[in-house]
């Protein structure tokens, strides 16, 4: 019998985190500086545990190795994706992520990190840093050395419902007052370029990684070309945000009864509402804040209700 894998999120404290994950999703967080919900994760720094069914109590990492049929016998050593919800209660550091090749050499075989953001909510006038103005590496280094951040960093106004594709090499940062759902490669490698001269709990400036940032940054910056495509099916509107090398990401807005069929395994996060998931003759209630995987052998399944989900697959 095919059944969905409902996953227990893992919460991460961050200097820039807040309480939005509790206020918006009802999560039981233990800190007023909770920055990240690792919702669907097989990364060793925060592995998800299955909550239901015959695999209850096992980590996603264990299932990837022991039950490859659930994932269509996907030919990679590690589970390839990581879904997060981030609460940027304060500005995140300006940062960049390496690609697979650089991370493999310099970060102990870690994957690179291409990611994307769906803006779940943000305060009025919220911004992100996305890209930079330097045309050459020399110009980039010169502005960094002089601390000319206003001149170097490009800011973009955002609103709820916006989507950004963030390939490795993109200089970026979430701005204060922003909650995003992030779909990314399963990696925890970040190089900080600038951190507003903040200090940690011990009064120390947080570590920067200027040399590695210069190594991997996309110079000059190039905006990614992810154009959303909308499809109407009975009972739902589907928006495909991006179809890229590492992931394809959708928004599903269900209003009624909708039927879906996916051959690859599917990651799903419920951002709003609730619905009944019908799979292999069994019904499951899904509601805001739930995260689950539809296994590869599931075939056709139905959703009935009113709900908004972000889904992804490799």
LOBA-471462 format. One record per residue (C-alpha): x, y, z. Coordinates in pm, whole numbers, padded with zeros to 5 digits, always signed. Each point is the difference from the previous one (the first is absolute). Layout:
N
XYZ ...
***
This chain:
314
+00000+00000+00000 +00128+00345-00094 -00038+00257+00276 +00120+00357+00045 +00296+00060+00230 -00091+00277+00246 +00312+00156+00146 +00084+00162+00334 +00171+00337-00058 +00335+00085+00159 +00041+00356+00131 +00323+00198-00008 +00088+00304+00211 +00145+00292-00191 +00121+00344+00109 -00253+00152-00242 -00292-00230+00087 -00325+00083+00180 -00335-00154+00093 -00187+00009-00334 +00023-00379-00042 -00211-00040+00315 -00235+00288-00078 -00067-00096-00363 +00015-00381+00011 -00054-00088+00365 +00335-00178+00029 +00128-00073+00349 +00326+00194-00007 +00220+00028+00306 +00174+00330-00076 -00099+00355-00091 +00284-00007-00253 -00119-00295-00209 +00112+00076-00353 -00051-00320-00195 -00244-00287-00021 +00172-00287-00180 -00325-00148-00122 +00112-00278-00235 +00364-00082+00063 +00240-00291-00025 +00299+00222+00078 +00206-00116+00302 -00023+00349+00154 -00378-00039+00039 -00155-00329-00114 -00381-00031-00016 -00172-00295+00169 -00306-00173-00148 -00309+00043+00221 -00243-00255-00145 -00046-00349-00139 +00238-00291-00013 +00308+00224-00025 -00087+00210+00308 +00308+00090+00202 +00244-00043-00287 +00190+00294-00142 -00031+00103-00361 +00372-00069-00031 -00054-00361+00112 -00288-00053-00242 +00201+00140-00290 +00260-00271+00059 -00222-00291+00110 -00316+00047-00209 +00117+00133-00339 -00323-00115-00167 -00184+00283+00182 +00205+00244-00205 +00001-00180-00332 +00352-00136+00059 +00139+00348-00058 +00368-00026-00084 +00165+00233+00252 +00173-00082+00329 -00185+00268+00197 -00360+00121+00000 +00027+00289-00245 -00242+00263+00134 -00065+00197+00318 -00318+00198+00072 +00015+00278+00260 -00216+00279+00135 +00207+00300+00106 -00102+00278+00239 +00220+00300-00074 -00090+00207+00306 +00318+00200-00070 +00216+00035-00311 +00189-00313-00098 +00368+00031-00079 +00088+00076-00361 +00117-00335-00130 +00066-00232-00290 +00003-00376-00050 +00245-00211-00201 -00084-00237-00285 +00042-00377+00026 +00354-00006-00133 +00135+00267+00237 -00185-00139+00304 +00121-00353-00072 +00362+00116+00002 -00012+00261+00278 -00281-00125+00229 +00070-00369+00053 -00213-00134-00280 -00306+00213+00088 -00244+00084-00279 -00013+00349-00141 -00303+00213+00071 -00239+00126-00262 -00323+00110+00164 -00325+00187-00055 -00236+00205+00214 -00377+00030+00016 -00089+00311+00201 -00262-00125+00247 -00035+00334+00179 +00190+00323+00047 -00044+00339+00157 -00095+00302-00209 +00300+00125-00197 +00210-00311+00067 +00308-00055-00215 +00247-00269-00090 +00356+00037-00121 +00023-00173-00334 +00316+00045-00206 +00252+00279-00019 +00119+00277-00229 +00366-00094-00060 +00093-00071-00360 +00339-00159+00075 +00161-00196+00282 +00241+00289+00063 -00289+00243+00041 -00178-00246+00231 +00307-00045+00222 +00068+00374+00007 -00351+00085+00121 +00012-00279+00262 +00337+00122+00132 -00132+00357+00024 -00325-00112+00163 -00207+00164-00276 -00300-00223+00065 -00268+00247-00109 +00170+00039-00337 +00075-00370-00044 -00314-00183+00110 -00323-00005-00205 -00330+00018+00190 -00339-00121-00121 -00340+00082+00152 -00208-00308+00074 -00361-00093+00078 -00176-00321+00110 -00028-00249-00287 +00323+00106-00172 +00243-00271-00110 +00378+00023-00049 +00233-00259-00152 +00343+00028+00165 +00269-00201-00183 +00331-00070+00172 +00229+00300-00039 -00280+00255+00056 +00071+00265+00263 -00317+00015+00210 -00162+00066+00338 -00349+00001+00142 -00105+00328+00157 -00159+00064+00337 -00367-00091+00035 -00009-00280-00256 -00124-00360+00019 +00091-00226-00291 -00032-00361-00102 +00332-00106-00145 +00059-00298-00227 +00371-00077-00039 +00262-00261-00059 +00074-00197+00315 +00292+00213+00116 +00089+00211+00303 +00289+00194-00151 -00019+00379+00011 +00273+00258-00055 -00061+00333+00176 +00109+00315-00178 -00143+00261+00238 -00185-00027+00331 -00076+00361+00103 +00281-00025+00260 -00227-00206+00227 +00137-00187+00298 -00104-00343+00125 -00102-00100+00355 +00365+00011+00105 +00050+00353-00130 +00207-00121-00296 -00040+00113-00360 -00135-00290-00206 +00246-00159-00239 +00013+00132-00357 +00120-00197-00303 +00122+00271-00235 +00248-00209-00199 -00246-00282-00064 -00271+00251-00089 +00225+00156-00261 +00083-00347-00131 -00362-00104-00059 -00197+00323-00055 -00164+00051-00339 +00178+00309-00142 -00165+00182-00164 -00337-00095+00148 -00253-00152-00238 -00368-00020+00088 -00145-00349-00032 -00277-00053-00252 -00270-00185+00191 -00337+00087-00156 -00306-00137+00185 -00241-00212-00206 -00363-00037+00113 -00220-00300-00074 -00364-00046+00097 -00120-00353+00072 -00335-00105+00150 +00012+00107+00365 +00338+00174-00001 +00225+00266-00149 +00362-00107-00044 +00285+00248-00036 +00333-00146-00112 +00257+00247+00130 +00319-00157-00128 +00120-00314-00177 +00374-00011+00050 +00292-00240+00031 -00050-00079+00369 -00373+00039+00056 -00339+00089-00143 -00222+00206+00232 -00375+00063-00012 -00273+00178+00190 -00326-00197+00021 -00316+00192+00090 -00269-00262+00063 -00366+00105+00008 -00217-00310-00031 +00114-00346-00110 +00316-00030-00210 +00182-00304-00136 +00378-00020-00038 +00246-00253-00135 +00377+00020+00048 +00256-00264-00088 +00287+00148+00202 -00033+00025+00377 -00159+00330+00099 +00073+00235+00292 -00297+00202+00126 -00049+00276+00259 -00342+00136+00097 +00015+00379+00035 -00367+00066+00057 -00336-00174+00043 -00069-00371+00022 -00103-00286-00225 -00045-00375-00014 +00274-00191-00178 -00129-00324-00154 +00274-00248-00087 -00020-00372-00067 -00348-00031+00153 +00083+00189+00321 -00079+00357+00108 +00231+00237+00187 -00077+00347+00134 +00260+00257-00101 +00003+00345+00155 +00203+00321+00021 +00350-00074+00127 +00010-00363-00114 +00286-00134-00211 -00002-00334-00174 +00141-00209-00285 -00210-00189-00255 +00211-00308-00085 +00098-00084-00355 -00228-00303-00034 -00315+00191+00105 -00134+00068-00349 -00326+00196+00008 -00125+00180+00312 -00269+00257+00080 -00025+00312+00210 -00338+00130+00107 -00050+00320+00197 +00141+00351+00001 +00375+00015+00040 +00316+00162-00134 +00310-00218-00033 +00353+00038-00129 +00116-00323-00162 +00329-00105-00159 +00183-00290-00158 +00336-00071-00158 
***
